[in-house]
């Protein structure tokens, strides 16, 4: 299946949603290239970026599930390049 590279930017304003967010990210571990989290203690929020390589519908599903959590927002930036699936 064709894949795209994308970055999901996440802002966590409700720390009670962190456990569920991490559970969701674990479900998608196979398509996560890397993750960077920055706790912004002065403002009481966390800023997280997730780099992924997956089919577009998988990326959209991941971002949507995270964005529906209470006190969490997520936005996705996609690479314009589509990586073709290798022929077997």
Residue, then its C-alpha position, 0 to 999 in steps of 0.5 A: x500500500x502506498x504511504x506518505x510521510x507526515x508530522x502530527x503536531x499535538x498540544x496537550x492541555x489536559x494531563x488526564x488525557x495523556x494515558x489514553x493518548x499514549x495507548x493510542x500511539x502504542x497501537x500505531x507504533x509500527x508506523x511511527x518514525x519518531x516522537x519528540x515531547x516538550x513539557x512546557x511547565x510554565x504554561x502547563x501544557x505539553x507539545x508533542x510531534x510525531x513523525x509517521x510513515x503510513x497510508x494516508x487513511x491510517x495517518x488521518x485515523x491516528x490524528x483524528x483519534x488523538x484530536x478527539x481526546x479531552x483537552x488535546x488538539x492535533x494537526x497534521x502536515x503531509x509530505x507531498x511525495x507518495x511512496x509507492x508500495x514495493x512490488x512483490 
